[in-house]
Amino acid sequence: MIHIRHNNKRNTLNIADNVLDINSNISETTSLTKNNNREVTYSAESIIFNCTESIIDKLSKIINNGFQLILMMISYSIEVSKRRQKG
């Protein structure tokens, strides 16, 4: 989950407990839905992330692991369907 926190002078974006600084003004719009639920929309122009390489490496590993998991699931389902066809 991604959380945007507002500080006095800077906005920070937390992804999996890693803090990224945002060099941009983020506007927050709060509205109520038909069910009286509070809905918050964040918008910003030209977001620039200042983050360390370790955070980028962690995010890329998460993405790569996700793709590998999907490929494993596809290959498994193909094997299962082959076995069912054989009998």
N, CA, C and O atoms as a MOPAC input file, in Angstrom:
PM7 MOZYME 1SCF
protein

 N      0.84100 1    -1.17700 1     0.00000 1
 C      0.00000 1     0.00000 1     0.00000 1
 C      0.88400 1     1.23700 1     0.00000 1
 O      1.97300 1     1.23100 1     0.57400 1
 N      0.41900 1     2.28300 1    -0.63600 1
 C      1.17100 1     3.52900 1    -0.73700 1
 C      0.49400 1     4.57800 1     0.13300 1
 O     -0.70600 1     4.81900 1    -0.00200 1
 N      1.24700 1     5.19300 1     1.01400 1
 C      0.72700 1     6.25600 1     1.87400 1
 C      1.43100 1     7.55900 1     1.53600 1
 O      2.65300 1     7.59000 1     1.39700 1
 N      0.66900 1     8.62700 1     1.40300 1
 C      1.25100 1     9.95800 1     1.22300 1
 C      1.04000 1    10.72100 1     2.51400 1
 O     -0.09400 1    10.90500 1     2.95500 1
 N      2.13500 1    11.16700 1     3.12500 1
 C      2.05900 1    11.92600 1     4.37300 1
 C      2.41200 1    13.37300 1     4.09700 1
 O      3.29400 1    13.66900 1     3.29100 1
 N      1.72300 1    14.25800 1     4.76400 1
 C      1.96700 1    15.68900 1     4.59700 1
 C      2.73100 1    16.21800 1     5.80500 1
 O      2.25900 1    16.12400 1     6.93800 1
 N      3.89600 1    16.76600 1     5.55900 1
 C      4.65400 1    17.45200 1     6.59800 1
 C      4.52800 1    18.95000 1     6.35200 1
 O      3.89300 1    19.37500 1     5.38700 1
 N      5.13300 1    19.74600 1     7.22400 1
 C      5.02900 1    21.19100 1     7.06300 1
 C      5.66800 1    21.68000 1     5.77100 1
 O      5.08700 1    22.50500 1     5.06600 1
 N      6.86100 1    21.17700 1     5.45300 1
 C      7.59000 1    21.69900 1     4.30100 1
 C      7.73700 1    20.70900 1     3.16800 1
 O      7.99100 1    21.12500 1     2.03800 1
 N      7.59000 1    19.42000 1     3.41500 1
 C      7.80100 1    18.44400 1     2.34600 1
 C      6.75200 1    17.34600 1     2.44000 1
 O      6.18700 1    17.08600 1     3.50300 1
 N      6.51300 1    16.72100 1     1.32000 1
 C      5.61300 1    15.58000 1     1.26700 1
 C      6.45500 1    14.32800 1     1.11800 1
 O      7.44200 1    14.32600 1     0.38200 1
 N      6.07600 1    13.26400 1     1.80900 1
 C      6.80500 1    12.00900 1     1.68700 1
 C      5.86100 1    10.92200 1     1.22600 1
 O      4.67600 1    10.93300 1     1.56000 1
 N      6.38400 1     9.98700 1     0.46200 1
 C      5.61500 1     8.86400 1    -0.05300 1
 C      6.21400 1     7.59300 1     0.53100 1
 O      7.39300 1     7.31500 1     0.31400 1
 N      5.42700 1     6.82000 1     1.26300 1
 C      5.92100 1     5.59500 1     1.88500 1
 C      5.49700 1     4.39700 1     1.04700 1
 O      4.30500 1     4.16700 1     0.84200 1
 N      6.47500 1     3.63300 1     0.56400 1
 C      6.18600 1     2.38400 1    -0.12900 1
 C      6.88400 1     1.28500 1     0.65200 1
 O      8.11300 1     1.23400 1     0.70000 1
 N      6.09900 1     0.40500 1     1.26500 1
 C      6.63800 1    -0.71700 1     2.04700 1
 C      7.67900 1    -0.23700 1     3.05600 1
 O      8.78200 1    -0.77900 1     3.12400 1
 N      7.32600 1     0.77600 1     3.83200 1
 C      8.14400 1     1.32200 1     4.91700 1
 C      9.41600 1     2.02500 1     4.44600 1
 O     10.26000 1     2.37000 1     5.27300 1
 N      9.57400 1     2.24300 1     3.15900 1
 C     10.70200 1     3.02300 1     2.65300 1
 C     10.18400 1     4.40200 1     2.27500 1
 O      9.17700 1     4.52200 1     1.57600 1
 N     10.86100 1     5.42800 1     2.72900 1
 C     10.38000 1     6.79100 1     2.53100 1
 C     11.06200 1     7.39500 1     1.30600 1
 O     12.28700 1     7.36600 1     1.19000 1
 N     10.27300 1     7.93000 1     0.41200 1
 C     10.77700 1     8.64200 1    -0.75500 1
 C     10.34300 1    10.09600 1    -0.63200 1
 O      9.18300 1    10.37400 1    -0.33000 1
 N     11.25700 1    11.01500 1    -0.86200 1
 C     10.90900 1    12.42700 1    -0.83300 1
 C     10.30000 1    12.83500 1    -2.16300 1
 O     10.73000 1    12.37200 1    -3.21900 1
 N      9.32200 1    13.68400 1    -2.11000 1
 C      8.68000 1    14.18700 1    -3.32100 1
 C      8.95000 1    15.68300 1    -3.42100 1
 O      8.59000 1    16.44000 1    -2.52000 1
 N      9.58500 1    16.11400 1    -4.51600 1
 C      9.84600 1    17.53800 1    -4.73100 1
 C      8.71800 1    18.13500 1    -5.55900 1
 O      8.92300 1    18.52300 1    -6.70900 1
 N      7.56500 1    18.20500 1    -4.99300 1
 C      6.42300 1    18.74200 1    -5.72400 1
 C      5.33500 1    19.09200 1    -4.72400 1
 O      5.26800 1    18.52700 1    -3.63200 1
 N      4.49400 1    20.02100 1    -5.10800 1
 C      3.34300 1    20.33800 1    -4.27700 1
 C      2.21300 1    19.37800 1    -4.61700 1
 O      1.83900 1    19.22800 1    -5.78000 1
 N      1.68100 1    18.73700 1    -3.59900 1
 C      0.58700 1    17.79600 1    -3.80600 1
 C     -0.69100 1    18.44400 1    -3.29800 1
 O     -0.75900 1    18.88500 1    -2.15100 1
 N     -1.69200 1    18.49800 1    -4.14800 1
 C     -2.97700 1    19.04300 1    -3.72400 1
 C     -3.88300 1    17.89200 1    -3.31000 1
 O     -3.90700 1    16.83600 1    -3.94300 1
 N     -4.61300 1    18.11700 1    -2.25400 1
 C     -5.49900 1    17.09100 1    -1.71000 1
 C     -6.93700 1    17.56600 1    -1.82300 1
 O     -7.26800 1    18.67100 1    -1.39400 1
 N     -7.79200 1    16.72900 1    -2.40200 1
 C     -9.20300 1    17.05400 1    -2.54300 1
 C    -10.01700 1    16.00100 1    -1.79700 1
 O     -9.90300 1    14.80400 1    -2.06400 1
 N    -10.83800 1    16.46600 1    -0.85800 1
 C    -11.66300 1    15.55000 1    -0.08200 1
 C    -13.11800 1    15.72000 1    -0.48900 1
 O    -13.62100 1    16.84100 1    -0.56900 1
 N    -13.79500 1    14.59900 1    -0.74700 1
 C    -15.20500 1    14.65300 1    -1.12000 1
 C    -15.94000 1    13.50700 1    -0.44400 1
 O    -15.32600 1    12.54800 1     0.02200 1
 N    -17.24200 1    13.61800 1    -0.39700 1
 C    -18.07000 1    12.57100 1     0.18600 1
 C    -18.80100 1    11.83000 1    -0.92800 1
 O    -19.33300 1    12.45000 1    -1.84900 1
 N    -18.82500 1    10.50500 1    -0.83900 1
 C    -19.54700 1     9.70500 1    -1.81600 1
 C    -21.01300 1     9.63600 1    -1.43300 1
 O    -21.42400 1    10.20400 1    -0.42100 1
 N    -21.80000 1     8.94300 1    -2.23800 1
 C    -23.23300 1     8.81500 1    -1.94900 1
 C    -23.49100 1     8.11200 1    -0.62800 1
 O    -24.49100 1     8.37800 1     0.03900 1
 N    -22.58400 1     7.20900 1    -0.24900 1
 C    -22.74300 1     6.46800 1     1.01100 1
 C    -22.09400 1     7.17600 1     2.18900 1
 O    -21.86800 1     6.56700 1     3.23500 1
 N    -21.79100 1     8.46700 1     2.02400 1
 C    -21.13800 1     9.27400 1     3.04900 1
 C    -19.75000 1     8.74700 1     3.41400 1
 O    -19.27700 1     8.94600 1     4.53300 1
 N    -19.10600 1     8.07700 1     2.46300 1
 C    -17.72100 1     7.67900 1     2.66600 1
 C    -16.82300 1     8.82300 1     2.24300 1
 O    -17.08800 1     9.51400 1     1.25900 1
 N    -15.75500 1     9.01200 1     3.00500 1
 C    -14.81100 1    10.09100 1     2.70900 1
 C    -13.83200 1     9.60900 1     1.64900 1
 O    -13.18300 1     8.57900 1     1.82900 1
 N    -13.71900 1    10.33700 1     0.55500 1
 C    -12.82900 1     9.96500 1    -0.53700 1
 C    -11.81000 1    11.07800 1    -0.72100 1
 O    -12.16700 1    12.24300 1    -0.89900 1
 N    -10.53100 1    10.70100 1    -0.67700 1
 C     -9.45600 1    11.68300 1    -0.79900 1
 C     -8.71600 1    11.43000 1    -2.10400 1
 O     -8.30400 1    10.30400 1    -2.38400 1
 N     -8.54800 1    12.47300 1    -2.89400 1
 C     -7.83600 1    12.37700 1    -4.16500 1
 C     -6.58900 1    13.24300 1    -4.08700 1
 O     -6.65400 1    14.40500 1    -3.68700 1
 N     -5.45200 1    12.67000 1    -4.47300 1
 C     -4.19400 1    13.40200 1    -4.49200 1
 C     -3.79200 1    13.65800 1    -5.94200 1
 O     -3.89600 1    12.77300 1    -6.79200 1
 N     -3.33700 1    14.86800 1    -6.21100 1
 C     -2.82500 1    15.16300 1    -7.55000 1
 C     -1.59000 1    16.03100 1    -7.40800 1
 O     -1.44800 1    16.79400 1    -6.45300 1
 N     -0.70400 1    15.89700 1    -8.37800 1
 C      0.54000 1    16.65500 1    -8.32600 1
 C      1.06200 1    16.86100 1    -9.73500 1
 O      0.77800 1    16.07200 1   -10.63600 1
 N      1.82000 1    17.91700 1    -9.91800 1
 C      2.48600 1    18.16500 1   -11.17800 1
 C      3.95400 1    17.81600 1   -11.03300 1
 O      4.58300 1    18.15900 1   -10.03200 1
 N      4.49300 1    17.14600 1   -12.01500 1
 C      5.91800 1    16.80300 1   -12.11900 1
 C      6.50900 1    16.32900 1   -10.79400 1
 O      7.22100 1    17.06200 1   -10.10800 1
 N      6.19600 1    15.10000 1   -10.46200 1
 C      6.73100 1    14.51000 1    -9.23200 1
 C      8.14600 1    14.00600 1    -9.51000 1
 O      8.37400 1    13.27400 1   -10.47300 1
 N      9.07700 1    14.39800 1    -8.67600 1
 C     10.46400 1    13.94400 1    -8.78400 1
 C     10.79500 1    13.19200 1    -7.50800 1
 O     10.65800 1    13.73100 1    -6.41000 1
 N     11.22700 1    11.95200 1    -7.65000 1
 C     11.54300 1    11.13900 1    -6.48900 1
 C     13.03500 1    11.21100 1    -6.18100 1
 O     13.86500 1    11.02000 1    -7.06900 1
 N     13.36900 1    11.48100 1    -4.94700 1
 C     14.74000 1    11.36200 1    -4.46000 1
 C     14.78900 1    10.09100 1    -3.63200 1
 O     14.24200 1    10.05600 1    -2.52900 1
 N     15.42600 1     9.05500 1    -4.13300 1
 C     15.47700 1     7.81700 1    -3.37900 1
 C     16.82100 1     7.15200 1    -3.58800 1
 O     17.51100 1     7.39500 1    -4.57800 1
 N     17.17200 1     6.31600 1    -2.64400 1
 C     18.46000 1     5.63900 1    -2.71300 1
 C     18.34800 1     4.44600 1    -3.65200 1
 O     17.25000 1     3.98900 1    -3.96900 1
 N     19.50200 1     3.95000 1    -4.09200 1
 C     19.50500 1     2.80000 1    -4.99000 1
 C     18.93600 1     1.56400 1    -4.30900 1
 O     18.34200 1     0.70500 1    -4.96100 1
 N     19.12100 1     1.47900 1    -2.99200 1
 C     18.62200 1     0.29200 1    -2.30000 1
 C     17.10500 1     0.19200 1    -2.40200 1
 O     16.56200 1    -0.90300 1    -2.54900 1
 N     16.42300 1     1.32300 1    -2.32600 1
 C     14.95900 1     1.29800 1    -2.44200 1
 C     14.56200 1     0.88900 1    -3.85700 1
 O     13.64000 1     0.09300 1    -4.03700 1
 N     15.25300 1     1.42800 1    -4.86200 1
 C     14.94800 1     1.06400 1    -6.24400 1
 C     15.20300 1    -0.42100 1    -6.46300 1
 O     14.42100 1    -1.09500 1    -7.13400 1
 N     16.29900 1    -0.93700 1    -5.89500 1
 C     16.59600 1    -2.36500 1    -6.01500 1
 C     15.50200 1    -3.20700 1    -5.37400 1
 O     15.09500 1    -4.22900 1    -5.92600 1
 N     15.02700 1    -2.78000 1    -4.21300 1
 C     13.97200 1    -3.53700 1    -3.53300 1
 C     12.70200 1    -3.55000 1    -4.37200 1
 O     12.05400 1    -4.58800 1    -4.51000 1
 N     12.34300 1    -2.38700 1    -4.93700 1
 C     11.13000 1    -2.32900 1    -5.75300 1
 C     11.26600 1    -3.19000 1    -7.00700 1
 O     10.31600 1    -3.86900 1    -7.39800 1
 N     12.43800 1    -3.16500 1    -7.63700 1
 C     12.62100 1    -3.97800 1    -8.84100 1
 C     12.57800 1    -5.46700 1    -8.50400 1
 O     12.06500 1    -6.26200 1    -9.29100 1
 N     13.11200 1    -5.85100 1    -7.34200 1
 C     13.04500 1    -7.25500 1    -6.93800 1
 C     11.60400 1    -7.68700 1    -6.70400 1
 O     11.21500 1    -8.79600 1    -7.07100 1
 N     10.81200 1    -6.80900 1    -6.09200 1
 C      9.40000 1    -7.12600 1    -5.86100 1
 C      8.69500 1    -7.34000 1    -7.19700 1
 O      7.92900 1    -8.29100 1    -7.35100 1
 N      8.95300 1    -6.45200 1    -8.17000 1
 C      8.31700 1    -6.56900 1    -9.48600 1
 C      8.77300 1    -7.85000 1   -10.18200 1
 O      7.95100 1    -8.58500 1   -10.72900 1
 N     10.08100 1    -8.12300 1   -10.16300 1
 C     10.60400 1    -9.33400 1   -10.80000 1
 C     10.04300 1   -10.59600 1   -10.15900 1
 O      9.69500 1   -11.54700 1   -10.85900 1
 N      9.95400 1   -10.60900 1    -8.83500 1
 C      9.39800 1   -11.77300 1    -8.15300 1
 C      7.93800 1   -11.98700 1    -8.53800 1
 O      7.48600 1   -13.12500 1    -8.66600 1
 N      7.20700 1   -10.89800 1    -8.72000 1
 C      5.81000 1   -11.00900 1    -9.14200 1
 C      5.68200 1   -11.63400 1   -10.51800 1
 O      4.82800 1   -12.49600 1   -10.72800 1
 N      6.52500 1   -11.21000 1   -11.46700 1
 C      6.49200 1   -11.79000 1   -12.80900 1
 C      6.88900 1   -13.26600 1   -12.78100 1
 O      6.29100 1   -14.08500 1   -13.47900 1
 N      7.89200 1   -13.60100 1   -11.98000 1
 C      8.30700 1   -15.00100 1   -11.88600 1
 C      7.18700 1   -15.86600 1   -11.31400 1
 O      6.97900 1   -16.99600 1   -11.75600 1
 N      6.47100 1   -15.33100 1   -10.33300 1
 C      5.36500 1   -16.07700 1    -9.74600 1
 C      4.26300 1   -16.31300 1   -10.77600 1
 O      3.69700 1   -17.40300 1   -10.84500 1
 N      3.96000 1   -15.29000 1   -11.57600 1
 C      2.93500 1   -15.43500 1   -12.60900 1
 C      3.34600 1   -16.49300 1   -13.62800 1
 O      2.52700 1   -17.32300 1   -14.02300 1
 N      4.61900 1   -16.47000 1   -14.05900 1
 C      5.09900 1   -17.46600 1   -15.01600 1
 C      5.02900 1   -18.87500 1   -14.43600 1
 O      4.67500 1   -19.81600 1   -15.14800 1
 N      5.35900 1   -19.03600 1   -13.15900 1
 C      5.26700 1   -20.34900 1   -12.52300 1
 C      3.82200 1   -20.83200 1   -12.48200 1
 O      3.55500 1   -22.01200 1   -12.71100 1
 N      2.88300 1   -19.92100 1   -12.19000 1
 C      1.47400 1   -20.30300 1   -12.13600 1
 C      0.97700 1   -20.72700 1   -13.51600 1
 O      0.21600 1   -21.68600 1   -13.63600 1
 N      1.41200 1   -20.00600 1   -14.56400 1
 C      0.99600 1   -20.35800 1   -15.92400 1
 C      1.54000 1   -21.72700 1   -16.31000 1
 O      0.80600 1   -22.55900 1   -16.84300 1
 N      2.82400 1   -21.96500 1   -16.04400 1
 C      3.41400 1   -23.26300 1   -16.40300 1
 C      2.76100 1   -24.39600 1   -15.61300 1
 O      2.58200 1   -25.49500 1   -16.13800 1
 N      2.40800 1   -24.13700 1   -14.36800 1
 C      1.74200 1   -25.15700 1   -13.55800 1
 C      0.36800 1   -25.48700 1   -14.13000 1
 O     -0.01100 1   -26.65500 1   -14.21600 1
 N     -0.38400 1   -24.44400 1   -14.52400 1
 C     -1.72300 1   -24.69200 1   -15.06700 1
 C     -1.64600 1   -25.43300 1   -16.40100 1
 O     -2.53100 1   -26.22800 1   -16.71400 1
 N     -0.59600 1   -25.18200 1   -17.19100 1
 C     -0.41400 1   -25.91100 1   -18.44700 1
 C     -0.14800 1   -27.38900 1   -18.15300 1
 O     -0.70000 1   -28.26900 1   -18.81400 1
 N      0.70700 1   -27.65800 1   -17.15200 1
 C      1.00100 1   -29.04500 1   -16.78100 1
 C     -0.25100 1   -29.76300 1   -16.29700 1
 O     -0.48200 1   -30.92000 1   -16.64700 1
 N     -1.05500 1   -29.08200 1   -15.49700 1
 C     -2.28000 1   -29.69100 1   -14.97900 1
 C     -3.22800 1   -30.00900 1   -16.11800 1
 O     -3.83400 1   -31.08000 1   -16.13200 1
 N     -3.36900 1   -29.10100 1   -17.07700 1
 C     -4.29000 1   -29.34800 1   -18.19200 1
 C     -3.78500 1   -30.49200 1   -19.07500 1
 O     -4.58800 1   -31.25800 1   -19.60800 1
 N     -2.45300 1   -30.61700 1   -19.23600 1
 C     -1.90400 1   -31.74500 1   -20.00800 1
 C     -2.20800 1   -33.06300 1   -19.32000 1
 O     -2.56900 1   -34.04000 1   -19.97600 1
 N     -2.06700 1   -33.09700 1   -18.00200 1
 C     -2.32600 1   -34.32800 1   -17.25500 1
 C     -3.79700 1   -34.70900 1   -17.32700 1
 O     -4.12700 1   -35.89200 1   -17.40500 1
 N     -4.67300 1   -33.73100 1   -17.30200 1
 C     -6.10900 1   -34.02000 1   -17.38400 1
 C     -6.47500 1   -34.56200 1   -18.75900 1
 O     -7.32800 1   -35.44100 1   -18.87800 1
 N     -5.83100 1   -34.03900 1   -19.79200 1
 C     -6.12600 1   -34.51400 1   -21.14300 1
 C     -5.66300 1   -35.95400 1   -21.33300 1
 O     -6.30900 1   -36.72000 1   -22.04800 1
 N     -4.54600 1   -36.33500 1   -20.69900 1
 C     -4.04100 1   -37.70100 1   -20.83600 1
 C     -4.93800 1   -38.70000 1   -20.12800 1
 O     -5.04400 1   -39.85500 1   -20.54100 1
 N     -5.56400 1   -38.26200 1   -19.08800 1
 C     -6.49500 1   -39.20700 1   -18.52700 1
 C     -6.53800 1   -39.31800 1   -17.08000 1
 O     -7.31500 1   -40.10900 1   -16.54400 1

